[in-house]
Amino acid sequence: MPTSFLEIVELPDGRIVLRRADDEEALVTLEFSSDAKGFLQGQHIEVAKAMFNIGVQMAGRLAEGGDVEQDGPRVLH
C-alpha cells in the first residue's frame, strides 16, 4: 500500500471508516450496534481508534516481513 495519510471518519450512517485522506473509499469499516454503543457509553469512537491503531501497526509489521505472534489456534468470533 502506498504511503499516504490515513484518517478515521464517522459517516452520517454511523459507520466508522479508515481511509486515505485523499480518497473517499474505505479501507476498513467498523459498525457498532446500538447495544454496543450503549455499553461503551458513547466512547465507541475511542474504541474504533484503538482498533484501527492496532490493525495498522500489525499491517506494518507484516509488510516489513515480521511475524505476528500467535499462541494456539486462531479463533475468530
Helices and strands as residue ranges (DSSP letters): E 6-10, E 16-20, E 26-30, H 34-39, H 44-63
